[in-house]
Amino acid sequence: MNEDMPHPEEWRNLYDATQRVKELAPWAWMAEHQIFGLRDLGSGEWGFVSVMGMVGMHFAVSVYLGAEGLHRFLEIQEAGEAQDPFVVFETPQIQVSFEDRDQLEKRDREVIRALGLKFRGAHQWPLFRSIRAGFAPWFLEPGEVRFLTAALEQLLDVAPRVEIRPDLLRDPAGDRVLTRVPTGSGGAWEDRWEPLPLPDPAPIPLSLNPDVLRDVQAFPRSANVFEADLFLLPARVAEGERPIFPYILLVADRESGVLVGFEMLTVETTLSEMLGHVPGRLLDLLLSIGGRPAAIHARSDRLAQLLEPVAKQIDVRVKRVHGSPALDRARDHLLQSIA
């Protein structure tokens, strides 16, 4: 998908499909977990359509992109309220939501004005966004406009059938998804039951400075226990064609509650590449304070798995924990600062 601006006719088609979905209001009978697939046979691109709004709070349609988007969505559904709410920003998707006018940016309003469209009232203004890991939600590119339009048009076909047959999207085998596929004749689409695609494992290449590793290995080990957290901060730190959402690595001393480390990381290429720098940042921190703790308590499975290989090399135990008053205070302070 290139960075050129979508053509006005592409925008018009998207707004038309969006308005028809709004009038249909499929969230009255479709729950968020009732997804169906959409597959472009030419490009092989997959999307998985989810309708939000059954509880009457937030009306939206998301298209989760590819196997990664699907499986992150399924993980969010399984975790429920235990899931970090910001993990949605790591889930590749394109979406339309219905918002108040003041939630749109100038660029959104300019498109609406150029098309001669009018919207009034709360939760009536379409807002289109693309979400990629490590970046702020952003305006749609041309390919995303076309794919979201196709997804909404297929929702207009599928949703009325789900209202009549609530079990339409339920696969008895449990490992397939109803998928809309173009037939190649006159713009027609058909239903197929497709196996759920599996995401390709994304290897995380560790980026370590061997000199820093050697120096830290030589430090005396204290009796201290450090607590560490890694989380996304939903605040734009760099404006540009696509603003960045940073990740924050926090490290605190468990006994004193003193924050001993604060590191900001950003996605330059891929999320996996960025995560590979986390152990190196921890080594830099230990180098700056001139010592090794006895153990590091990690606040997430992902952080514990990231730190385990380098922790073995410096003879420090890593343990997964769920609570840390010091880290909670530091994280809350950061979140309040951007509210």
For each residue, the residues with C-beta under 8 A, 3 or more apart:
1: 141 142 143 144
2: 141 142 143
3: 141 241
4: 141 142
5: 142
6: 10 11 14 140 141 142 145
7: 10 11 142
8: 11 12 114 115
9: 12 13
10: 6 7 13 14 142 145 146 149
11: 6 7 8 14 15 111 115 145
12: 8 9 15 16 115
13: 9 10 16 17 149
14: 6 10 11 17 18 128 145 148 149 152
15: 11 12 18 19 112 115 117 126
16: 12 13 19 20
17: 13 14 20 21 149 152 153 156
18: 14 15 21 22 96 126 152
19: 15 16 22 23 126
20: 16 17 23 24 152 156
21: 17 18 24 26 61 96 152 155 156
22: 18 19 25 59 98 126
23: 19 20
24: 20 21 156 159 160
25: 22 28 53
26: 21 29 30 51 155 159 162 163
27: 30 51 52 53 54 59
28: 25 54
29: 26 54 159 162 163 166
30: 26 27 34 51 54 159 162
31: 34 51 54
32: 50 51 52 54 77
33: 50 77
34: 30 31 50 51 162 169
35: 48 49 50 64 70 73 169 177
36: 48 49 154 158 169 177 178 179 180
37: 46 47 48 49 177 178 179 180 194
38: 46 47 48 49 63 147 150 151 154 179 180
39: 44 45 46 47 179 180 181 194
40: 43 44 45 147 150 182
41: 44 181 182 184
42:
43: 40
44: 39 40 41
45: 39 40 65 66 147
46: 37 38 39 65 66 67 70 197
47: 37 38 39 63 64 65 66 69 94 147 151
48: 35 36 37 38 63 64 69 70 73 177
49: 35 36 37 38 61 62 63 151 154 155 158
50: 32 33 34 35 61 62 63 64 73
51: 26 27 30 31 32 34 54 60 61 155 159
52: 27 32 58 59 60 61 62 97
53: 25 27 56 57 58 59 60
54: 27 28 29 30 31 32 51
55:
56: 53
57: 53
58: 52 53 97
59: 22 27 52 53 97 98 123
60: 51 52 53 95 96 97 98
61: 21 49 50 51 52 95 96 151 152 155
62: 49 50 52 93 94 95
63: 38 47 48 49 50 93 94 95 147 148 151
64: 35 47 48 50 69 70 72 73 91 92 93
65: 45 46 47 68 69 92 93 94
66: 45 46 47 69 70 92 197 199
67: 46 70 71 197 198 199 200
68: 65 71 72 92 199 202
69: 47 48 64 65 66 72 73 91 92 93
70: 35 46 48 64 66 67 73 74 196 197 199
71: 67 68 74 75 198 199
72: 64 68 69 75 76 87 90 91 92
73: 35 48 50 64 69 70 76 77 91 93
74: 70 71 77 78
75: 71 72 78 79 83 87
76: 72 73 79 83 87 88 91
77: 32 33 73 74 80
78: 74 75
79: 75 76 82 83
80: 77 83
81:
82: 79
83: 75 76 79 80 87
84: 87 231 300
85: 88
86: 89 90 231 232 234
87: 72 75 76 83 84 90 91 232
88: 76 85 91 131
89: 86 131 133 137 232 234 245
90: 72 86 87 133 134 232 271
91: 64 69 72 73 76 87 88 131 133
92: 64 65 66 68 69 72 131 132 133
93: 62 63 64 65 69 73 130 131
94: 47 62 63 65 128 129 130 131 140 144 147 148
95: 60 61 62 63 128 129 131 148
96: 18 21 60 61 126 127 128 148 152
97: 52 58 59 60 126 127 129
98: 22 59 60 123 124 125 126 127
99: 103 104 123 125 126 127
100: 103 122 123 125
101: 104 109 119 125
102:
103: 99 100 125 127
104: 99 101 108 109 112 125 127
105: 108 109
106: 109 110
107: 110 111 139
108: 104 105 111 112 127 128 139
109: 101 104 105 106 112 113
110: 106 107 113 114
111: 11 107 108 114 115
112: 15 104 108 109 115 117 118 119 125
113: 109 110 116 117
114: 8 110 111
115: 8 11 12 15 111 112
116: 113
117: 15 112 113
118: 112
119: 101 112 124 125 126
120: 124
121: 124
122: 100
123: 59 98 99 100
124: 98 119 120 121
125: 98 99 100 101 103 104 112 119
126: 15 18 19 22 96 97 98 99 119
127: 96 97 98 99 103 104 108
128: 14 94 95 96 108 139 140 145 148
129: 94 95 97 137 138 139 140
130: 93 94 137 138 139 140 141 144
131: 88 89 91 92 93 94 95 135 137 138
132: 92 135 138 242
133: 89 90 91 92 267 270 271
134: 90 244 245 247 266 267 271 274
135: 131 132 138 242 243 244 245 267
136: 234 236 242 243 244 245
137: 89 129 130 131
138: 129 130 131 132 135 242 243
139: 107 108 128 129 130
140: 6 94 128 129 130 144 145 148
141: 1 2 3 4 6 130 144 145
142: 1 2 4 5 6 7 10 145 146
143: 1 2 146 147
144: 1 94 130 140 141 147 148
145: 6 10 11 14 128 140 141 142 148 149
146: 10 142 143 149 150
147: 38 40 45 47 63 94 143 144 150 151
148: 14 63 94 95 96 128 140 144 145 151 152
149: 10 13 14 17 145 146 152 153
150: 38 40 146 147 153 154
151: 38 47 49 61 63 147 148 154 155
152: 14 17 18 20 21 61 96 148 149 155 156
153: 17 149 150 156 157
154: 36 38 49 150 151 157 158 180 189
155: 21 26 49 51 61 151 152 158 159
156: 17 20 21 24 152 153 159 160
157: 153 154 160 161 180 189
158: 36 49 154 155 161 162 168 169 178 180
159: 24 26 29 30 51 155 156 162 163
160: 24 156 157 163 164
161: 157 158 164 165 168
162: 26 29 30 34 158 159 165 166 168 169
163: 26 29 159 160 166
164: 160 161 168
165: 161 162 168
166: 29 162 163
167: 170
168: 158 161 162 164 165 178
169: 34 35 36 158 162 177 178
170: 167
171: 174 175 176 177 178 193
172:
173: 176
174: 171
175: 171 195 196
176: 171 173 193 194 195 196
177: 35 36 37 48 169 171 193 194 196
178: 36 37 158 168 169 171 191 192 193
179: 36 37 38 39 191 192 193 194
180: 36 37 38 39 154 157 158 189 190 191 192
181: 39 41 189 190 191 192
182: 40 41 187 188 189
183: 188 189 190
184: 41
185: 188
186:
187: 182
188: 182 183 185
189: 154 157 180 181 182 183
190: 180 181 183
191: 178 179 180 181
192: 178 179 180 181
193: 171 176 177 178 179
194: 37 39 176 177 179 197
195: 175 176
196: 70 175 176 177
197: 46 66 67 70 194
198: 67 71
199: 66 67 68 70 71 202
200: 67
201:
202: 68 199 270 271 272
203: 272
204: 272 275 276 306
205: 272 273 276
206: 276 279 280 309 310
207: 276 277 280
208: 212 213 279 280 283 310
209: 212 213 280 283 284
210: 213 214
211: 214 215
212: 208 209 215 216 280 283 284 287
213: 208 209 210 216 217 283 310 313 314
214: 210 211 217 218
215: 211 212 218 219 287
216: 212 213 219 283 286 287 292 314
217: 213 214 313 314 315
218: 214 215
219: 215 216 286 290 291 292
220: 291 292
221: 291 292 293 294 315 316
222: 291 292 293 294
223: 294
224: 253 254 255 291 293 294
225: 253 254 255 293 294 295 296 297
226: 251 252 253 254 260 293 295 296 297
227: 251 252 253 254 296 297 299 321 324 326 327
228: 249 250 251 252 282 296 297 298 299 303 307 327
229: 248 249 250 298 299 300 303 324 327 331
230: 247 248 249 250 278 299 300 302 303 306
231: 84 86 247 248 300 331
232: 86 87 89 90 245 246 247 248
233: 245 246 247 248 334 335 338
234: 86 89 136 245 338
235: 245 246 338
236: 136 239 243 244 245
237: 243 244 245 246 264 266
238: 243 244 266
239: 236 243
240: 243
241: 3
242: 132 135 136 138
243: 135 136 138 236 237 238 239 240
244: 134 135 136 236 237 238 266 267
245: 89 134 135 136 232 233 234 235 236 237
246: 232 233 235 237 264 265 266
247: 134 230 231 232 233 264 265 266 267 274
248: 229 230 231 232 233 262 263 264 265 331 334
249: 228 229 230 261 262 263 264 265 278 281 282
250: 228 229 230 259 261 262 327 330 331
251: 226 227 228 259 260 261 262 282 285 296
252: 226 227 228 257 258 259 260 261 324 326 327 330
253: 224 225 226 227 256 257 258 260 326
254: 224 225 226 227 257 297 324 326
255: 224 225
256: 253
257: 252 253 254 325 326 329
258: 252 253 326
259: 250 251 252 262 326 330
260: 226 251 252 253 285 289
261: 249 250 251 252 282 285
262: 248 249 250 251 259 330
263: 248 249 281 284 285
264: 237 246 247 248 249
265: 246 247 248 249 274 277 278 281
266: 134 237 238 244 246 247 274
267: 133 134 135 244 247 270 271 273 274
268: 273 274
269: 273 274
270: 133 202 267 273 274
271: 90 133 134 202 267 274 275
272: 202 203 204 205 275 276
273: 205 267 268 269 270 276 277
274: 134 247 265 266 267 268 269 270 271 277 278
275: 204 271 272 278 302 306
276: 204 205 206 207 272 273 279
277: 207 265 273 274 280 281
278: 230 249 265 274 275 281 282 303 306 307
279: 206 208 276 282 283 306 307 309 310
280: 206 207 208 209 212 277 283 284 310
281: 249 263 265 277 278 284 285
282: 228 249 251 261 278 279 285 286 296 307 310
283: 208 209 212 213 216 279 280 286 287 310 314
284: 209 212 263 280 281 287 288
285: 251 260 261 263 281 282 288 289
286: 216 219 282 283 289 291 292 293 314
287: 212 215 216 283 284 290
288: 284 285
289: 260 285 286
290: 219 287
291: 219 220 221 222 224 286
292: 216 219 220 221 222 286 314 315 316
293: 221 222 224 225 226 286 296 316
294: 221 222 223 224 225 316 317
295: 225 226 316 317 318 319
296: 225 226 227 228 251 282 293 307 311 316 317 318 319
297: 225 226 227 228 254 318 319 320 321 324
298: 228 229 301 303 304 307 318 319 320 321
299: 227 228 229 230 303 321 322 324 327
300: 84 229 230 231 303 304 320
301: 298 304 305 320
302: 230 275 305 306
303: 228 229 230 278 298 299 300 306 307
304: 298 300 301 307 308 318 319 320
305: 301 302 308
306: 204 230 275 278 279 302 303
307: 228 278 279 282 296 298 303 304 310 311 318
308: 304 305 311 312 318
309: 206 279 312 313
310: 206 208 213 279 280 282 283 307 313 314
311: 296 307 308 314 316 317 318
312: 308 309 315
313: 213 217 309 310
314: 213 216 217 283 286 292 310 311
315: 217 221 292 312
316: 221 292 293 294 295 296 311
317: 294 295 296 311
318: 295 296 297 298 304 307 308 311
319: 295 296 297 298 304
320: 297 298 300 301 304
321: 227 297 298 299 324
322: 299
323: 328
324: 227 229 252 254 297 299 321 327 328
325: 257 328 329
326: 227 252 253 254 257 258 259 329 330
327: 227 228 229 250 252 299 324 330 331
328: 323 324 325 331 332
329: 257 325 326 332 333
330: 250 252 259 262 326 327 333 334
331: 229 231 248 250 327 328 334 335
332: 328 329 335 336
333: 329 330 336 337
334: 233 248 330 331 337 338
335: 233 331 332 338 339
336: 332 333 339
337: 333 334
338: 233 234 235 334 335
339: 335 336
